[in-house]
Amino acid sequence: MLISQQRPSVELYFGKSGEGKTFLALSHIGPQPAILYDINEQEVLTRNAVICSSPIDLVKALDRGERRICWRGFGVMGPVAAFEWANKCARVYGNRVLLWDDVDRMMPIYPVPVHADWIINAGRHRRLTIKASARRPANMPRNLTAAATKVYSYRIHGRRDLRYLADEWFDDLAARLPALRRGQALVWTERDGAFEKKIY
């Protein structure tokens, strides 16, 4: 029997390609059981993981109790359908970290897919936590950013993305992000309610 997680955990990672979002998110997962949503077919996501490219492969891997699964069903099913299939499976099996890598390429802003929406709002009851990265924060659904408990943002220059982040958090964020150097990120926590510069 799963014990409900009292506090939700939704960590977001923003930044351009090559800034290190995926590496940072992986380092935060550690040894926990995880499904890694690999729409870009990155080698780093396959390390110590079972690669699954079809719906039945994913179910079999979860049935076997595989601790780390690299999900690559996007070419077979299409981005949104593959995203939702893995979310449906995660909802059934529970007790996983879900790395939604480049989630802005998998999840439409509206309507938010049913299982993704449930995981965002109630996934803690199945001990599901989210780590989601995006190159274009403005293309993420607002209920995902609104649920964030921690945010890591590398350099961003797109005006639309900067306006979106400033609207979600702080007005001065738009001025601070473009000035960051490579490897620097602004980190926001729900508890502190403020951004702090860190180097990764």
Accessible surface in RSA format (square Angstrom, percent):
REM  Atomic radii and reference values for relative SASA: ProtOr
REM  Chains: A
REM  Algorithm: Lee & Richards
REM  Probe-radius: 1.40
REM  Slices: 20
REM RES _ NUM      All-atoms   Total-Side   Main-Chain    Non-polar    All polar
REM                ABS   REL    ABS   REL    ABS   REL    ABS   REL    ABS   REL
RES MET A   1   236.76 122.6 152.41 100.9  84.35 200.8 128.22 109.0 108.54 143.8
RES LEU A   2    49.00  27.3  33.48  23.9  15.52  39.0  33.64  23.6  15.36  41.3
RES ILE A   3   135.00  76.8 129.36  96.4   5.64  13.6 132.94  95.7   2.06   5.6
RES SER A   4    47.18  39.9  38.63  51.6   8.55  19.7  16.07  34.2  31.11  43.6
RES GLN A   5    50.63  28.3  42.26  30.9   8.37  19.9  29.90  63.6  20.73  15.7
RES GLN A   6   149.37  83.5 126.67  92.6  22.70  54.1  60.40 128.6  88.97  67.5
RES ARG A   7   151.73  63.7 149.03  76.0   2.70   6.4  69.39  94.8  82.34  49.9
RES PRO A   8    46.00  33.5  38.82  35.4   7.18  26.1  39.87  32.9   6.13  38.1
RES SER A   9    31.16  26.3  28.05  37.4   3.11   7.2  14.94  31.8  16.22  22.7
RES VAL A  10     3.41   2.2   3.41   3.1   0.00   0.0   3.41   3.0   0.00   0.0
RES GLU A  11    27.74  15.9  27.74  21.0   0.00   0.0   1.44   2.8  26.30  21.5
RES LEU A  12     0.00   0.0   0.00   0.0   0.00   0.0   0.00   0.0   0.00   0.0
RES TYR A  13     0.00   0.0   0.00   0.0   0.00   0.0   0.00   0.0   0.00   0.0
RES PHE A  14     0.04   0.0   0.04   0.0   0.00   0.0   0.04   0.0   0.00   0.0
RES GLY A  15     0.00   0.0   0.00   N/A   0.00   0.0   0.00   0.0   0.00   0.0
RES LYS A  16    87.50  42.7  85.12  52.2   2.38   5.7  54.40  49.0  33.10  35.3
RES SER A  17    75.18  63.5  50.62  67.6  24.57  56.6  23.96  51.0  51.22  71.8
RES GLY A  18    52.03  64.2   0.00   N/A  52.03  64.2  35.67  97.9  16.36  36.6
RES GLU A  19    12.30   7.1   1.72   1.3  10.59  25.2   1.01   2.0  11.29   9.2
RES GLY A  20    22.70  28.0   0.00   N/A  22.70  28.0  19.08  52.3   3.62   8.1
RES LYS A  21    12.59   6.1  10.96   6.7   1.63   3.9   2.44   2.2  10.16  10.8
RES THR A  22    15.04  10.7  13.25  13.4   1.79   4.3   4.71   6.3  10.33  15.6
RES PHE A  23   123.99  62.0 118.41  73.3   5.59  14.5 119.02  72.2   4.97  14.2
RES LEU A  24    14.44   8.0  10.46   7.5   3.98  10.0  14.06   9.9   0.38   1.0
RES ALA A  25     0.10   0.1   0.10   0.2   0.00   0.0   0.10   0.1   0.00   0.0
RES LEU A  26    24.19  13.5  18.95  13.6   5.24  13.2  19.19  13.5   5.00  13.4
RES SER A  27    78.08  66.0  43.48  58.0  34.60  79.7  51.37 109.4  26.71  37.4
RES HIS A  28    60.49  33.1  39.28  27.3  21.21  54.3  31.03  32.0  29.46  34.3
RES ILE A  29     1.07   0.6   0.00   0.0   1.07   2.6   0.00   0.0   1.07   2.9
RES GLY A  30    33.89  41.8   0.00   N/A  33.89  41.8  28.82  79.1   5.07  11.4
RES PRO A  31   118.41  86.3 101.85  92.8  16.56  60.2 114.04  94.2   4.37  27.2
RES GLN A  32    82.45  46.1  78.46  57.3   3.99   9.5  28.66  61.0  53.80  40.8
RES PRO A  33    26.94  19.6  26.94  24.6   0.00   0.0  26.94  22.2   0.00   0.0
RES ALA A  34     0.00   0.0   0.00   0.0   0.00   0.0   0.00   0.0   0.00   0.0
RES ILE A  35     0.00   0.0   0.00   0.0   0.00   0.0   0.00   0.0   0.00   0.0
RES LEU A  36     0.87   0.5   0.87   0.6   0.00   0.0   0.87   0.6   0.00   0.0
RES TYR A  37     0.00   0.0   0.00   0.0   0.00   0.0   0.00   0.0   0.00   0.0
RES ASP A  38     0.90   0.6   0.00   0.0   0.90   2.1   0.18   0.4   0.72   0.7
RES ILE A  39    21.90  12.5   5.79   4.3  16.10  38.8   6.10   4.4  15.80  42.9
RES ASN A  40    46.74  32.2  19.93  19.3  26.81  64.5  17.60  42.4  29.13  28.2
RES GLU A  41   116.20  66.7  95.79  72.5  20.41  48.6  19.71  38.1  96.49  78.8
RES GLN A  42    50.35  28.2  44.75  32.7   5.61  13.3  23.68  50.4  26.67  20.2
RES GLU A  43   132.72  76.2 122.10  92.4  10.62  25.3  42.51  82.2  90.20  73.6
RES VAL A  44    19.36  12.7  12.73  11.5   6.63  16.0  12.73  11.1   6.63  18.0
RES LEU A  45     0.48   0.3   0.00   0.0   0.48   1.2   0.40   0.3   0.07   0.2
RES THR A  46    29.48  21.0  21.06  21.3   8.42  20.1   8.50  11.4  20.98  31.7
RES ARG A  47   139.11  58.4 128.39  65.5  10.72  25.5  56.61  77.4  82.50  50.0
RES ASN A  48   148.62 102.5 109.46 105.8  39.17  94.3  38.17  91.9 110.45 106.8
RES ALA A  49    21.18  19.5   0.00   0.0  21.18  48.2   2.29   3.2  18.89  50.0
RES VAL A  50    46.96  30.9  43.00  38.9   3.96   9.5  46.96  40.8   0.00   0.0
RES ILE A  51    84.36  48.0  58.99  43.9  25.37  61.2  58.99  42.5  25.37  68.9
RES CYS A  52     2.17   1.6   2.07   2.3   0.10   0.2   0.10   0.2   2.07   2.2
RES SER A  53    48.64  41.1  47.15  62.9   1.49   3.4  29.94  63.8  18.70  26.2
RES SER A  54    30.51  25.8  30.51  40.7   0.00   0.0  28.17  60.0   2.33   3.3
RES PRO A  55    41.59  30.3  41.59  37.9   0.00   0.0  41.59  34.3   0.00   0.0
RES ILE A  56    99.68  56.7  97.01  72.3   2.68   6.5  98.74  71.1   0.95   2.6
RES ASP A  57    60.58  42.4  57.30  57.0   3.28   7.8   9.69  22.8  50.89  50.8
RES LEU A  58     0.00   0.0   0.00   0.0   0.00   0.0   0.00   0.0   0.00   0.0
RES VAL A  59    36.66  24.1  36.66  33.2   0.00   0.0  36.66  31.9   0.00   0.0
RES LYS A  60   109.93  53.6 108.90  66.8   1.03   2.4  58.03  52.2  51.90  55.3
RES ALA A  61     0.33   0.3   0.33   0.5   0.00   0.0   0.33   0.5   0.00   0.0
RES LEU A  62     8.86   4.9   0.72   0.5   8.14  20.5   0.72   0.5   8.14  21.9
RES ASP A  63    98.72  69.2  64.83  64.5  33.89  80.1  25.84  60.8  72.89  72.7
RES ARG A  64   145.20  61.0 106.05  54.1  39.15  93.2  72.10  98.5  73.10  44.3
RES GLY A  65    45.86  56.6   0.00   N/A  45.86  56.6  27.96  76.7  17.90  40.1
RES GLU A  66    49.29  28.3  45.81  34.7   3.48   8.3   5.33  10.3  43.97  35.9
RES ARG A  67   138.47  58.1 134.07  68.3   4.40  10.5  67.11  91.7  71.36  43.2
RES ARG A  68    45.22  19.0  40.98  20.9   4.24  10.1   9.50  13.0  35.72  21.6
RES ILE A  69     0.00   0.0   0.00   0.0   0.00   0.0   0.00   0.0   0.00   0.0
RES CYS A  70     0.00   0.0   0.00   0.0   0.00   0.0   0.00   0.0   0.00   0.0
RES TRP A  71     0.00   0.0   0.00   0.0   0.00   0.0   0.00   0.0   0.00   0.0
RES ARG A  72    48.94  20.5  40.37  20.6   8.57  20.4   6.89   9.4  42.05  25.5
RES GLY A  73     0.00   0.0   0.00   N/A   0.00   0.0   0.00   0.0   0.00   0.0
RES PHE A  74    14.02   7.0   9.43   5.8   4.58  11.9   9.62   5.8   4.40  12.6
RES GLY A  75    81.58 100.6   0.00   N/A  81.58 100.6  45.25 124.2  36.33  81.4
RES VAL A  76   108.19  71.2  74.96  67.9  33.22  80.1  80.60  70.0  27.58  74.8
RES MET A  77    56.24  29.1  30.05  19.9  26.20  62.4  38.60  32.8  17.65  23.4
RES GLY A  78    24.18  29.8   0.00   N/A  24.18  29.8  22.87  62.8   1.31   2.9
RES PRO A  79    63.49  46.3  63.49  57.9   0.00   0.0  63.49  52.4   0.00   0.0
RES VAL A  80    68.75  45.2  67.82  61.4   0.93   2.2  67.82  58.9   0.93   2.5
RES ALA A  81    50.63  46.6  37.68  58.2  12.95  29.5  45.63  64.3   5.00  13.2
RES ALA A  82     0.00   0.0   0.00   0.0   0.00   0.0   0.00   0.0   0.00   0.0
RES PHE A  83     0.00   0.0   0.00   0.0   0.00   0.0   0.00   0.0   0.00   0.0
RES GLU A  84    28.71  16.5  28.08  21.2   0.62   1.5  23.61  45.7   5.10   4.2
RES TRP A  85    69.40  27.8  65.76  31.8   3.63   8.5  68.86  36.7   0.54   0.9
RES ALA A  86     0.00   0.0   0.00   0.0   0.00   0.0   0.00   0.0   0.00   0.0
RES ASN A  87     0.00   0.0   0.00   0.0   0.00   0.0   0.00   0.0   0.00   0.0
RES LYS A  88    95.02  46.4  94.99  58.3   0.03   0.1  44.80  40.3  50.22  53.5
RES CYS A  89     6.82   5.2   4.93   5.5   1.88   4.4   1.88   4.8   4.93   5.3
RES ALA A  90     0.00   0.0   0.00   0.0   0.00   0.0   0.00   0.0   0.00   0.0
RES ARG A  91    71.43  30.0  68.12  34.7   3.30   7.9  14.15  19.3  57.28  34.7
RES VAL A  92    95.92  63.1  80.24  72.6  15.69  37.8  86.50  75.2   9.42  25.5
RES TYR A  93    72.74  34.0  52.01  29.6  20.74  54.0  45.71  34.4  27.03  33.3
RES GLY A  94     2.95   3.6   0.00   N/A   2.95   3.6   0.00   0.0   2.95   6.6
RES ASN A  95    60.48  41.7  58.48  56.5   2.00   4.8   7.66  18.4  52.81  51.0
RES ARG A  96    21.50   9.0  16.58   8.5   4.92  11.7   3.07   4.2  18.42  11.2
RES VAL A  97     5.30   3.5   5.24   4.7   0.06   0.2   5.24   4.6   0.06   0.2
RES LEU A  98     0.00   0.0   0.00   0.0   0.00   0.0   0.00   0.0   0.00   0.0
RES LEU A  99     0.04   0.0   0.04   0.0   0.00   0.0   0.04   0.0   0.00   0.0
RES TRP A 100     0.00   0.0   0.00   0.0   0.00   0.0   0.00   0.0   0.00   0.0
RES ASP A 101     2.93   2.1   2.93   2.9   0.00   0.0   0.11   0.3   2.82   2.8
RES ASP A 102     4.69   3.3   4.69   4.7   0.00   0.0   0.58   1.4   4.11   4.1
RES VAL A 103     0.51   0.3   0.36   0.3   0.15   0.4   0.36   0.3   0.15   0.4
RES ASP A 104    24.24  17.0   4.86   4.8  19.38  45.8   0.75   1.8  23.49  23.4
RES ARG A 105   120.47  50.6  98.62  50.3  21.85  52.0  38.41  52.5  82.06  49.7
RES MET A 106     1.21   0.6   0.00   0.0   1.21   2.9   1.21   1.0   0.00   0.0
RES MET A 107     5.05   2.6   0.19   0.1   4.87  11.6   1.49   1.3   3.56   4.7
RES PRO A 108    47.63  34.7  34.93  31.8  12.70  46.2  46.94  38.8   0.68   4.2
RES ILE A 109    78.54  44.7  69.62  51.9   8.92  21.5  69.62  50.1   8.92  24.2
RES TYR A 110   190.23  88.8 166.95  95.0  23.28  60.6 119.22  89.6  71.01  87.5
RES PRO A 111    91.19  66.5  89.50  81.6   1.69   6.1  89.50  73.9   1.69  10.5
RES VAL A 112    31.13  20.5  15.64  14.2  15.49  37.3  15.64  13.6  15.49  42.0
RES PRO A 113    15.00  10.9   3.74   3.4  11.26  40.9  15.00  12.4   0.00   0.0
RES VAL A 114   110.43  72.7 103.98  94.1   6.44  15.5 107.21  93.2   3.21   8.7
RES HIS A 115    42.10  23.0  42.10  29.3   0.00   0.0  26.35  27.2  15.76  18.3
RES ALA A 116     0.00   0.0   0.00   0.0   0.00   0.0   0.00   0.0   0.00   0.0
RES ASP A 117    51.12  35.8  51.12  50.9   0.00   0.0   6.19  14.6  44.92  44.8
RES TRP A 118    63.58  25.5  58.87  28.5   4.72  11.1  46.52  24.8  17.06  27.7
RES ILE A 119     4.17   2.4   0.16   0.1   4.01   9.7   0.16   0.1   4.01  10.9
RES ILE A 120     7.01   4.0   0.06   0.0   6.94  16.7   0.06   0.0   6.94  18.8
RES ASN A 121    82.78  57.1  66.12  63.9  16.65  40.1  29.95  72.1  52.83  51.1
RES ALA A 122    20.34  18.7  20.32  31.4   0.01   0.0  20.32  28.6   0.01   0.0
RES GLY A 123     1.03   1.3   0.00   N/A   1.03   1.3   0.12   0.3   0.91   2.0
RES ARG A 124    66.98  28.1  63.45  32.3   3.53   8.4   1.64   2.2  65.34  39.6
RES HIS A 125    82.17  44.9  73.58  51.1   8.59  22.0  55.85  57.6  26.32  30.6
RES ARG A 126    70.42  29.6  70.42  35.9   0.00   0.0  24.38  33.3  46.04  27.9
RES ARG A 127   104.85  44.0  99.27  50.6   5.58  13.3   6.61   9.0  98.24  59.5
RES LEU A 128     5.19   2.9   0.00   0.0   5.19  13.1   0.00   0.0   5.19  14.0
RES THR A 129    22.90  16.3  22.60  22.9   0.30   0.7  20.24  27.2   2.66   4.0
RES ILE A 130     2.94   1.7   2.82   2.1   0.13   0.3   2.82   2.0   0.13   0.3
RES LYS A 131    13.62   6.6  13.62   8.4   0.00   0.0   1.69   1.5  11.93  12.7
RES ALA A 132     0.00   0.0   0.00   0.0   0.00   0.0   0.00   0.0   0.00   0.0
RES SER A 133     0.05   0.0   0.05   0.1   0.00   0.0   0.04   0.1   0.01   0.0
RES ALA A 134     0.00   0.0   0.00   0.0   0.00   0.0   0.00   0.0   0.00   0.0
RES ARG A 135    94.82  39.8  88.87  45.3   5.95  14.2  23.42  32.0  71.40  43.3
RES ARG A 136    94.49  39.7  94.49  48.2   0.00   0.0  38.14  52.1  56.35  34.2
RES PRO A 137     0.00   0.0   0.00   0.0   0.00   0.0   0.00   0.0   0.00   0.0
RES ALA A 138     8.93   8.2   2.81   4.3   6.12  13.9   2.81   4.0   6.12  16.2
RES ASN A 139    44.33  30.6  42.97  41.5   1.36   3.3   7.63  18.4  36.70  35.5
RES MET A 140     1.34   0.7   0.01   0.0   1.34   3.2   0.07   0.1   1.27   1.7
RES PRO A 141     2.27   1.7   2.03   1.8   0.24   0.9   2.27   1.9   0.00   0.0
RES ARG A 142   115.70  48.6 111.43  56.8   4.27  10.2  63.44  86.7  52.26  31.7
RES ASN A 143    46.60  32.1  36.15  34.9  10.46  25.2  34.42  82.8  12.19  11.8
RES LEU A 144     0.00   0.0   0.00   0.0   0.00   0.0   0.00   0.0   0.00   0.0
RES THR A 145     3.79   2.7   0.00   0.0   3.79   9.0   0.00   0.0   3.79   5.7
RES ALA A 146    80.98  74.5  44.59  68.8  36.38  82.8  52.18  73.5  28.79  76.3
RES ALA A 147    30.16  27.7  14.64  22.6  15.51  35.3  26.09  36.7   4.06  10.8
RES ALA A 148     4.27   3.9   0.29   0.4   3.98   9.1   0.29   0.4   3.98  10.5
RES THR A 149    24.36  17.3  18.87  19.1   5.49  13.1  15.50  20.8   8.86  13.4
RES LYS A 150    56.20  27.4  56.20  34.5   0.00   0.0  13.57  12.2  42.63  45.4
RES VAL A 151     0.71   0.5   0.71   0.6   0.00   0.0   0.71   0.6   0.00   0.0
RES TYR A 152     9.18   4.3   9.18   5.2   0.00   0.0   1.43   1.1   7.75   9.6
RES SER A 153     0.72   0.6   0.72   1.0   0.00   0.0   0.72   1.5   0.00   0.0
RES TYR A 154     4.13   1.9   4.13   2.3   0.00   0.0   0.86   0.6   3.27   4.0
RES ARG A 155    51.82  21.8  51.82  26.4   0.00   0.0   1.86   2.5  49.96  30.3
RES ILE A 156     4.99   2.8   4.86   3.6   0.13   0.3   4.99   3.6   0.00   0.0
RES HIS A 157    92.87  50.8  77.03  53.5  15.84  40.5  59.31  61.1  33.56  39.1
RES GLY A 158    32.54  40.1   0.00   N/A  32.54  40.1  26.30  72.2   6.25  14.0
RES ARG A 159   195.39  82.0 189.26  96.5   6.14  14.6  60.77  83.0 134.63  81.6
RES ARG A 160   110.67  46.5 107.10  54.6   3.57   8.5  50.05  68.4  60.62  36.7
RES ASP A 161     2.61   1.8   2.61   2.6   0.00   0.0   0.00   0.0   2.61   2.6
RES LEU A 162    17.69   9.8  17.50  12.5   0.19   0.5  17.66  12.4   0.03   0.1
RES ARG A 163   151.59  63.6 144.76  73.8   6.83  16.3  74.22 101.4  77.37  46.9
RES TYR A 164    17.72   8.3  13.27   7.6   4.45  11.6  17.40  13.1   0.33   0.4
RES LEU A 165     1.38   0.8   1.38   1.0   0.00   0.0   1.38   1.0   0.00   0.0
RES ALA A 166    14.40  13.2  12.23  18.9   2.17   4.9  12.24  17.2   2.16   5.7
RES ASP A 167   100.67  70.5  70.93  70.6  29.74  70.3  22.98  54.1  77.69  77.5
RES GLU A 168    45.36  26.0  19.10  14.5  26.26  62.5   2.80   5.4  42.56  34.7
RES TRP A 169    38.54  15.5  12.35   6.0  26.19  61.5   9.09   4.8  29.45  47.8
RES PHE A 170    73.62  36.8  71.22  44.1   2.40   6.2  73.62  44.6   0.00   0.0
RES ASP A 171   129.72  90.9 110.36 109.8  19.36  45.8  37.76  88.9  91.96  91.7
RES ASP A 172    79.84  55.9  71.42  71.1   8.42  19.9  42.42  99.8  37.42  37.3
RES LEU A 173     2.69   1.5   1.84   1.3   0.85   2.1   2.69   1.9   0.00   0.0
RES ALA A 174    32.78  30.1  27.97  43.2   4.82  11.0  28.30  39.9   4.48  11.9
RES ALA A 175    80.21  73.8  53.64  82.8  26.57  60.4  63.97  90.1  16.24  43.0
RES ARG A 176    85.02  35.7  78.83  40.2   6.19  14.7  32.83  44.9  52.19  31.6
RES LEU A 177     0.00   0.0   0.00   0.0   0.00   0.0   0.00   0.0   0.00   0.0
RES PRO A 178    45.91  33.5  32.24  29.4  13.67  49.7  32.40  26.7  13.51  84.0
RES ALA A 179    82.18  75.6  49.98  77.1  32.20  73.2  61.23  86.2  20.95  55.5
RES LEU A 180     7.59   4.2   2.14   1.5   5.45  13.7   2.14   1.5   5.45  14.7
RES ARG A 181   182.63  76.7 179.44  91.5   3.19   7.6  53.77  73.5 128.86  78.1
RES ARG A 182   157.08  66.0 133.19  67.9  23.89  56.9  58.50  79.9  98.58  59.7
RES GLY A 183    14.34  17.7   0.00   N/A  14.34  17.7  14.34  39.4   0.00   0.0
RES GLN A 184    25.01  14.0  24.84  18.2   0.17   0.4   2.76   5.9  22.25  16.9
RES ALA A 185     0.00   0.0   0.00   0.0   0.00   0.0   0.00   0.0   0.00   0.0
RES LEU A 186     0.32   0.2   0.32   0.2   0.00   0.0   0.32   0.2   0.00   0.0
RES VAL A 187     5.09   3.3   2.81   2.5   2.28   5.5   2.81   2.4   2.28   6.2
RES TRP A 188    27.59  11.1  27.59  13.4   0.00   0.0  25.71  13.7   1.87   3.0
RES THR A 189    18.87  13.4  18.55  18.8   0.32   0.8  17.76  23.9   1.11   1.7
RES GLU A 190    83.42  47.9  67.14  50.8  16.28  38.8  25.85  50.0  57.57  47.0
RES ARG A 191   200.39  84.1 162.63  82.9  37.76  89.9  85.22 116.5 115.17  69.8
RES ASP A 192    91.55  64.1  61.32  61.0  30.23  71.5  22.45  52.8  69.10  68.9
RES GLY A 193    29.41  36.3   0.00   N/A  29.41  36.3  19.72  54.1   9.69  21.7
RES ALA A 194    55.11  50.7  50.34  77.7   4.77  10.9  50.64  71.3   4.47  11.8
RES PHE A 195    19.84   9.9   2.80   1.7  17.03  44.3   2.80   1.7  17.03  48.8
RES GLU A 196   104.24  59.8 100.43  76.0   3.81   9.1  38.53  74.5  65.71  53.6
RES LYS A 197   112.41  54.8  90.93  55.8  21.48  51.1  42.99  38.7  69.42  73.9
RES LYS A 198    78.45  38.3  72.73  44.6   5.72  13.6  35.26  31.7  43.19  46.0
RES ILE A 199   132.19  75.2 103.47  77.1  28.71  69.2 103.47  74.5  28.71  77.9
RES TYR A 200   100.61  47.0  44.02  25.0  56.59 147.3  75.55  56.8  25.06  30.9
END  Absolute sums over single chains surface
CHAIN  1 A     9560.5       7719.6       1840.9       5083.6       4476.9
END  Absolute sums over all chains
TOTAL          9560.5       7719.6       1840.9       5083.6       4476.9
